[in-house]
Amino acid sequence: MRVWVARPLPAGRRTAERVAALGHRPLLAPVLALAPSGAPPPDGPFDALVLTSASAIPAVAGTRFAALPAYCVGGRTAAAARAAGLGSVHESVHEAAGDAAALAGLIGRTLPPGARLLHAAGRERKDEPAATLGRRGYRLKVWVAYAATPLPALPEAVAAALADQGLAEGGLAEANRVDGSLDAALHYSRRSAATALGLARAAGREAGFRRLVHHCLSADVAAPLVAAGILSHVVAARPDEDALMAGLASVHPECDAEASPALRPGRDRC
């Protein structure tokens, strides 16, 4: 399959390599650009660092907060934190099971209420885990360490591929394939999925976008696609990249059923 990797750099490059290792053809074309926010870190002291994305790690590395115990949303973020030397003083990098609820639970089991937490986050972020931690008595301060900015237009390579997509009458059937067309797309965040859809729509490529099989890291990531009535999508069984990649081996591009009964009960799995 030819798979559009819409994930921002540098993580998108690693994902494209994994897609290629599975025997597919990746098209690496992020729709969001990541950059440090430039906001100065807040005054401390803090007892621990909270990381919901590896994108915050470059801003943290080299600051005094790098020595704090780090509580990470999942394994990839934890691995990136260790590689950057975070938590080294206490040899303390903790990883949750991949989502905000699991991260709040991990902190609740490990740190006492009242602990002072620094959440290094993006400018656009969800209410969790801050809301849950606040209700449980933790003192959490958000530091906007980076920002994800949508591209002004759909990447040219994707626009061309989705134009070819429209020429393949009958969707993705092999007999109707066009060499430049896409089979699938990988979405790692709700904002990225929504941005990809919006850019495709603005470029006049929504029809081709809808024909793709959209592989989403979680039900939350898939929400903008569901709201748009795009039924051909797959939600990973767990919110981690290994589970998402496993879907590429088992879903056929001709299948237009979704593999997420939790989102639309009654539909068959691919």
N, C-alpha and C positions, 0 to 999 in steps of 0.2 A: 504494500500500500504506500501511497504518497501521503505523508502526515505533516500537517501544518503545526509547528511548535510556536505558539503565540506567547510563550513565557518570556519575561524580560531577561536581559543579560545581567550577570554572567551565568546565572543558573540555567537559562535557556540553552546555552551551548552544551552543557553537560547532558541535559535532557535529549538534545538532538543526537548526541553520541550514543545514548542508550537506545534510542529509536533505530539508529543505523545498525547497532549490534544485534537487534532482533530481526534484521533482514529487510527492514522497511526503508523508504527514502524520505528523510526529513526535509522539510522546508522551514528553516529557522527564520522567523519574521515576527519579532515582538511587536505588540501594539501599545506597550507602555515603556517609557524610558525612566530608569531609576537614577536618582542623583542625591547626594547629601543635601539636607535642608539648609545647612549653615547655621541652624539655631544652636546657641551655646548650651552645653549641658547644665542642668539645674544644680543648685547647691545641695550638698548632702547634709548629714550622712544618710546612707542607705544600708539596709541589711542584705539585700539581694537584688539581682538584675532579672527582669522578665523579658523574654524574647519570643515574639510571635512570628517572626520572620528572620531568616538569615540576612535579609537585605539591610538590617540595622547594624550588623556586626562591624562593617568597616568604620562606621562612625564611633562605635564604642571602643574598638581596639586602639590602644595607645593612650586612652584616658585613665583616670584613676578608678573608674568603674569596672575596668577590665579585670580587676582582682576580685570582684565580688562573686559569691556563688551565683551561678547562672541557671535560671529555670527556663527551659526551652520547650516550645510547643511540640516538637517531634524530633525524630532521629537525625534528619538532614540538618536541621538548625543546630542541634547539639554537636554534630560532627564539625560543622563550620565554626562553631564557637571554640571547640577544642583546638582546631587547626589554627585559629587566630590567637590562641593563647589565653582565652578568657577563662576565668575561674582558676587560674594556675596557682595562685597563692594558697588557696584552700583545696586545690585539686577537686573542685566541686562544680561539675556541669551536670545538671539533672535533665532528663528528657521525659516528656509526657507522651501520650499515645496518639498525638496528631491533631488535636483540636483544642479550642479554648476551654471547653468544659473539663477535659482531661487535665489541662494545665492548671486550672483553678483547683481541681481535686488534689493534684500532686502538691501544690503549695500548701493546701489545707492540711495535708498529712505530715508535712515536713517542717513548716514554720508556724510559730504561735501567732494568734491574732494580735494585731498591734504592730507587727513587723513592718518596717519601712521598705517599700518596694519601688524600684525605678523601672518603668516600662519604656524601653527604647522602641519606638514604633514609627510607622509611616504617617504622613499627614492624613491620608484617608484610612480610617480604621473602623473596626466594629466596636460595639459597646463591651463585648466580652474579650478577655476575662475580667476587665476592670470592674464591671457592675457586680459580678458575683463576689469578687474579693472585697469590694467595698462593703457589701452587705455583711460579710463575715468578719468585719472589723480590721481589715488590713488597710494600711495607709499607703496608697499607691499614687505615685507622681508620673505623669506621662511626659516623656521627652520626644518631641518630633524630630527624629534623627535623619529621616530621608523622605523623599517625595517621589511618587510615581506619576508621571505626566503622560496623558494620552498623546499618541502621535496625531499630527494634524490631518493625516489622510491614511487610507489603507496602503500598506506596503505594495509597491508596484508588482512584485513577484506574485503576491497573493491575488491582487486584482486580475492579473493575467490568468492565473490558474483558475480562479472562479469564473472568468469569462469562458474559458475552455469547458469548465464544468457545465455551463449552460448549454453548450453545443451537444453534449452527450445526452440526447433525448432518451428518456427512460431511466434517468438517474445514474447510478454507478454500475450498471450491468456491464460485465467485461466486454461484451460484443460491441458496446457503444462507447467504450473508453476513448478519451482523447489524451495523447501523451502528456500534455501539460496539466491535466486536471488533478484535483485533490480527492482523496478518499475520506480523510478523517482530520480532526483537529483536536489538540490537547489544550485543556483550560485548567489553570492552577489557582485562579482566584475569581471571585464573583465579579470584581471590577474588570478584570481582563476579559472575561467572557462577554460582559455587557459592552465593553469598548469594542471588541472584535465585531460584534453584531452591529453596533452603531456605525462603525467605519464601513462595513460591508454595505449597509443600507445607504449611507451617504454616497458611496461610490457606484451605486446601481448594481451591486453584486449580491443582493440579498437572496435571490433565487438560488444561486450557486452555493451560497453559505448554508442555506437550509437543506441542501442535498447531502451535506457532509454528515458523517457519524461523529458526534461531538463527545469526546471522552473527558469527563469532569472529575476533579479530585474529590468532590463531595456534593451532597444534595444542595448545599448552600451555593456552591459554585455554579451549579446547573440552573439555579432559580431564574436568572434573566432569560435563559433559553426556554424554560417552561412557560414563563410569562408571555413570551413571544409565540407560543404555540409550536415550538420546534420539538417534535417527538423523537427524532432520531438521535438519541444521546445515551451515554453509558455513564453510570456513577460508580466510582471505585467502591469496593466492599469496605475498605478502610481508607481514611484520609491520608494516605502516604503514596509515594511515587512507585514503590514496588507493586502495590495493588493496581495502580493506574496502568502501569506497563503490562501487567498480566492481561488486562482487557484487550490490548492490541493483538494478543495471540489468539483470542477466542471469539472476537466479533467480526463477522463478515461484512464488507461494505454494502452488499446487496440487502442486508437486513435493516428494515426500517422500524422494528419494534424497539422499545427502550428497555434497558436492563435495570430499571429502578422502580420496583413495585411500590416502594414507600412514597414515591412522588405521584404515580398514576396507577393505582391498584388495578389489577385485572389484565394488564398487558403481559405478553409472554417475554421471557428472557431470550436474548439472542444466543 
